[in-house]
C-alpha cells in the first residue's frame, strides 16, 4: 500500500464526503422503512442540505491540489493508489461541472419524488406523480448539460451508472438479444407444456416466508451482524459501510417467490457491499465499480442459483421443515419447474428470467425517447401500455401495475435500468468461469454449501471495488470481453428442455 502525503490528504477529504453520503443513505433508508408520513418535507430539506455539503466538501481546491500532487508522483504509487487517483479525478472533474444549487435541487426533488410516487402508486394515479417526474426530468437534463453540453443527455446519465456506456451500444446490444430471445419466448408460448406454479403459490404467513428467506441469505454468506432486513414498498439494498448493509423486502401471503427471490436478489447486492475493502472506506476502492457489475451479483444469486435444481435439492427439505404440512406433496423437480415458469407478466421484479430483459428494453426505449424529446412525461402511461402490448402481448390494467411500478424514476435514476440486462450478461459469464475454477459447484449448492461461490466472487470481484473499469474487470475474471453468448447458453439450456416436456 502506497504512502504519500497527498494520498493521505486526499483520503481525509474523501472520508469527509463519504461520511456525509453515509448519513444521507441512512436517512434515505429510514424514509423508506420507518419515517412518519408527515416527515417527508423536513427529510427532503435535510437530504438536500447534506447533498450540498458533500458536494461542497468534495469540489474544493484542496481536492484538486491533492490530485495534482498524486498525478505528479505517479511513478512512486502502487496500483491501488493509482486507481484512487484515476477514479477520484473522474469524479472530481464531473462534480466540479455541476453547480451546488443544482445538486441540492436534485436531492430535494428525489426525496419529494419518492413520496409522491408512493402515494400515486397506492392510488394507481399517474397524474399525482407527473409534476414530480417532470421536475426530475428537467433537473436531470440540466445536470447532463452541465457535465457535457456536447453529449447526448442520456449518454451522460448512462455513464453515471456504467462507465463508458452509450445509447448506440445499448441499441445494438438489445437488438441482438431480442433477435435471440423473442423466438425462444414464442417457441415456449406455442409449447403444449404447462408449468404448474402451484408448489410456490401456497398460503404461508409472511413471517414464515421471511424466516425461510433469511435462512437462505445466511447460507449465501450474508452477515446479519453487518446488516439488517426490513420491509419497504420496493425492495432495495443500501450499503452504508461494509459493516452496515441494509436490505428490504416485500411479500405476498399466497406466493413465496416475491419474498424468497426478492430477498436473495437484494442479498446478492448486500454480499457485494459487505465484500468491499473496509480499509479503503471513503475511496473508490471501497465502492462498487458499476451498477451492471452490482446487478450481476444479485441476478446470479436470485436466478442462476436460486431457481436451479441444485438449490431446491438443498432447500426444499428445509422449507418443508419450516412449514409442516404445506409442501409435503412437492418434490425437487416440481419445485424447480415452478420456479422457472416462462410467462409474459406485468411486474418487472417478478418477471421470469427469460422475459425479464424485455421489461428492460421497454424502459430503456422510453427513457431514451424521453430525453431525446420524442416523448413527454404526460404521455408516459400510454407509451408504457403500448410497449407492453407490443413486446410482451399484455396491457396493464392500471398505472400501479404499469408505469408506476418501479421506484427508480422517483429517485431520478434515469439510465439505471439497462444495467439490469448488463448484469444478466455479466452474471452468466462469471458463473461459467466459476464452474470451471471451482469444479463441482452444483454439487456444493445441492449440499447447501454456498460459501465457495461467495468466496470466489469476493476474491475475483468484490474486493477490487473500482480498481478496474467494468469491462476490464470482466476480462480479468473471465478472460473475455463482455458478451451475450454465455447468457444465451444459460437460458437455452435451462428453459428449452423444460418446455419440450
N, C-alpha and C positions, 0 to 999 in steps of 0.2 A: 504494500500500500504506500503510494507516494506521500511524502510530507513536503509541503511547500507553504510558505506564509500566505500566498494568495489563495491557495486551495482551502486553507483553514478559514480565511476571511469569507470566502465565497460560501463555504458550508454554514457559517454562522448566519449569513444573510438568508440562505435558503431555509434553514431551520426556522427562522422567524416567520417567513412566509408560509411554511408548512404548518406551523402551529396555528396560524390564523385560518388556514384551509381546513385543518382538523376540527377546529371549533365550528366552522360553517357546516362541515359534514355531519357533526354530531347534532347540530340544531336542525339540519335537514332531515336526519333520521327521526328525531323527536317529532318533527312536524308531521311525518307520515305515519307515526305509530301511536303517539301519546298526547300530543298537544291539544288543549281545548280548542274547540272550533272558533271561539272568539279571539284567539291569539294570533290569527293569520296576519293582520296588518302590522302588529308590533313585530312579529317574527320577520316579515318581509323587510322592514326597516333595518333590523339588526343584521340580517344577512347581507343587505346592500352595503351597510357600513363596513362589515368585515371584508367583503369582496374589495371594496375601495381601499381599505388599509393594506390588504395583502398585495394588491396591485401596486400601491404607492411604495411599499417597502421594497418590492422586487425591482422596480424600474429606476431606482435612484442611481446617482452617479457612482456610488461605491461598488455596485454590482458590475457596472461597465469597467471600472478600474481593475477590479479583481480578475475579470475575464481577460482583459488585455494583458495583464501580468502573466496569467496562466498560459495564454496563447504564445507569449514571447518565450516561455520556458518549456516549450513542448518536448524538447529533447531530454529534459530531466523528469518527465512524467511517465508513470506506468499506464497500462491500458484503462484502468478504472478512472484515473484522474483525467485522461484524455477524453473518455466518454462523458464524464461530468461536464467538462468544459464545452464539448461539442453540443450536447443536448441543452445545456443551460443557455448557450449562445443562441440557439434556435428559439428557445422560449423567450429569451430577453428581446431579441430583435422583433419577435411577433408582438410581445406585450407593449413595447415602447411605442408602437404604432397606434395603440388603442387608447383614447383618452380615458382618464379615470371616470369622468362623468358617464361615459358610455358603459363602462364596466359596472358601475353601481346601478345604472338604469336597467341593465340586463339582469343583474342579480335580483333586483326588486320585482321585475316583471316575471321572472321564473317562479319566485315564491308565490306571487299572487296568481300566476297562471296555473300552478298546480292545484291551488284551492278552487279556482274557477272550473278547472277540468273535473275535479272530483264531484262538484255539485252538478255540473252539466251531465256527467256520465250517470249519476244516480237518477237524474230526471230524464235521461235519454233525449236531451235537448241541446243540439249543437249551437243554437243561437246564443245560449248562455255563455259559451266558451269563445265564440267567434271574436269578440272585441279583444280579449286577452291574446288570442292567437295572432290576430293582425298586428298587435303591438310587438309581439315577439318576432314575427317575420320581419317587420320594419327594422327593429333593432339589430337583428342578425344580418340583414342586408347592409346596414351601416357598419357593423363590425367587419364584414368581409371586405367592404370597400376600404376601410381604414387599413386593414392588413395588406391588401394588394389591390389597388384600384384598377389594375390592368388585367386581372384574372377573372374568370367566370366565378361569380359569388359562390355557387355551390361547390366548386372545386376547393375553395378556401375552407369551407365548412367540412368537407370530406377529410381534408388534410389534418384538421383538428383531431380526428378520431383514428385515422390510419395514415401514417406518413406516406407522402408521395402518391396518394390516391387521386384519381381523376374521373370525371364523368364519362369521358370517352372509354377509359379502361373498363369501367363497370358496364357500359353499354355492350361492349364486346363480350365480356365475361358472361353476363346474364343471357345474351343471345345464344352463346354456346351451351349453357346449362339448359335453357328452355328447349333447345333442339333435341337434347337427350332425355330430359325429364318428362316433357309433355307426352311423348309416345309411351313411356313407361306407365304414366298415370292412366292414359287411355287404354292400354292393354289390361291393366288391373280392373278398370271400370267395366270392361267387357267380359271379364272372367266370371265364370259361374260360381267361383269360390266366395263364400260369405264368412267373414271373420266374426266369431262370437266374442263380443267385448264384455259379456256378462261377468266373467270372472273378476274383472276390475270394477264393475259397476254394481257393487253391493253396498247395502246400508252399513255404515261404520261411523261411529261418533268421531268428530273431528279430533278430540284429544287422543284417541287411539291411533288415528291416522298420523298425527304429529309424532307420537311416541315411536311408531314404526319407522317413519321417515328419518327421525333423528338417530335411530339405531343404524340406519344405512349411512348417514353422513358421518357418524362416528367411525364406521368401518372404512369409509373413504379416507379417514385421517383428519377430518376437520376437528380442530381442537376447541372444545367448548370452554376451556379455561382462557382462551384468547378470542372468544366470540360469544354471540348470543343470537337467539331466534325469536322474532316477534311477528305479529300479523300486520298486514297492510293491504290497501286496495289493490296494489300491483306489486308482485314480488320483486325484490331488489337486493343488492349487496352493496354495502358501503365499507370500504377499508379506511379506518381512521388511523390505524397503526398496525403493523404486523401482529401486535398483541391485543388488538381491539377491532375485530371484524364483525359487522352486524349483518345478519341475514333476515329477510322477511318472507312470509309465505301466505297463501290463501288456500282454501279447500272447499270441497262440496261433500255433503254427508253421504251422497249416493254414488260417489265416484272417487276412487283412490288416486287417480292419475294427477289431478292438479296439485294435490299436496305432496305426493311422493316425488313426481318428476320435477315439479316446480322447485322443491327444496334441494333435490340433487343438483339441479341446474345452478341455483344460487350458491350451493356449497362448492361447486366447481370453481366459481368465481372466488369464493372465500378461501379455498386452498391456495390459489394464486396469491391473494393478498397476504395470507399467513406465511407464504414461502418467500416473500421478498426479503432481502437482507436488512435486518433491523439496524445493523451497524452503519448503514448509509441512509437512514431515515432523513427525509428532507431533500435529498438529492435525487437526480434522475435514476440513479442505480437502485433506488427503493421504490420506483414507480413502474407500473405495467407499461410495456413497450407500445401497445396499441390495443384498441378495443377488439380488433379482429383476433389477435392472439388471446386476449382475455376471453372472448366468446368461444374460442376453440376449447378452452378448458371446461366451460360449462356444458357445451354441446357434447363433448366427448363423454363426460360422466353421465349426463342425462340420457342420451340416446344410444351411443355406441356401447356403453357398459350397461346402463340401467334397463335397456329394453332387450338385452341379449338373453339367450337361453342359459348361459353360464351364470348370469346374475340371479335368475329365478331358481336355478338349481340350489344356490346358496340361501336365498332369502324366502322362498315360498314356505319352507318349514318354519321359519321364524315368524312369518306373517300368520300362519295357522296357529302357532302358539300364542301370539299376541291377541288373536281374535277367535277364541274357541268356537267351533261350530260354523263359522261364517264361510270358510274356504275349504272345508273338509273334502268336498267332492271335486276339487280342482287339482289338476296335475301340472307339471312344469311345462309341457308342450302347450296346454290350453292357455296358461298364463302368458307364455311367450307370444302366442298368436294374438291374444287380446291386446298385448302391449304394442303390437305392430300393425294394427289395422290401418289401411290407407283409405281415407275418405275425405274429399274436399270439405273444409269446415270454415266457419266464420272467424274463430278466435285464433290469432296467431300463436299465442303462448300455449295453446292446447292442440296445435296442428300436428299431424303426423310428420314423421321425419322426411318423407318423400315430397309432400306438397308444401312443406314449410317454406322453401325458397321462393315459391310463387307468391306467398304473402309478402316476402321482402321485395320482390320485383315490383309489386303494386306500390308499395310505399316509396321505393326509390324513384319510380317514374313520376309519382305525384309530387314529391319534393323537388325533383329536377324541374318539372314544369312550373311549380310554384315560384321558384327562384329565378326562372327564366322569364317570368311574367306571362306565361301562357295560361296560367290558372290563378283565379282569385280565391281568397280564403272562403268567401261565401259560397263558392261553387264546389268546395271540397266534398260535402256529403254526396252530391250527385256523381262526381267523378269517382269517388270511392266505390259507390254501389255499382256503377257501370263497369269498373275494372274487375270487381269480384264476379259479376255476371259473365264477363268475357273470359277471364282466365281460369276461374275456378267453377264456373257454372252455377253459382249460388248468389242470392241477393240478400243483404242484411235486412231484417225486418224492422230494425230501429237503429238509431245512432249509437246507442250503448254497445251494441254488438257489431257496429260498423266503424265509422270514422272516429269515434270517441274511445275505442277500446284500449289504446296504448297511452302511456303516460309521457312518452318522450317529447312530443311537441309542446306540452305544457312546461317542460324543462328547458325549452329552447334547443333541444338536442337534434338539430337538423344535420343530416349527413351521417347519422348514427346507424340507421337501420342496415345499410349494406354490410356493416361489419358482422352481422349475424351470418350472412352467407359466406363471407370470408372465413369466419370461424368454423363453419361446417367443413370447408375445404381444408383448412389447416388441420383440423381435428383428425380427419381421415388420414392425412399424410403423416401426422405424428403417430397415430395408433399403428399404422403399418410398420413404422420403424421400431416402435416399442415392442411389437410382437417379434420382430427379427432379433432384437437385442435381449429380450427377457425370456425367450424360449416359450414354454407352455403358459402363456399369460391367461388363456381361457381356463386352464386347469386351476390356476391360482384364484381367479374370480369365482369359479364354481365352488371352491372351498371357503369363500368369503374372505380371502386374503387380498385386499386391495392395496396394501401398503407398498408392494414392489412397484406398482404403476404410479402411485402417488410420489414415491421417492424418485422414480425415473423422471417424472415431469418436473419435480422440484430441481433436480440436478441439471436437466437439459434446458429448462425454460425459466422457471420461477426465479431462481437465484440471480439471473442476469439483469433483471429489471430492464432498463433502456440502454444497456451496454451496446446492443446491436440493433439496428433498424429491423423492422418486422420481416422484410423479405430476406435479409441476411441471416436472421435468426432461423428462419425456416430452412435455409440452405445448410446452416451449421448443424441443425438437428437431424435433417433427413438426407442431406447430400444432394438435394434437388431444389430447383426454384419452385415456388408455389404453383400448383397445377390442379386441374379438375378431375383427372382420372382416378386418383385414389378414392375420392368421394363417390364417383360413379360406380367403381368396383364394389364399394361397400353397399350401396343401396341396391344394386343389381343382384348381388349375391344374397342379400337378405330378403328382399321383397318378391322377386320373381319366383323363387321356389315356393314361398308361402301361397302365392296366388295361382300356381299351377296345380295345386291340390295334392 
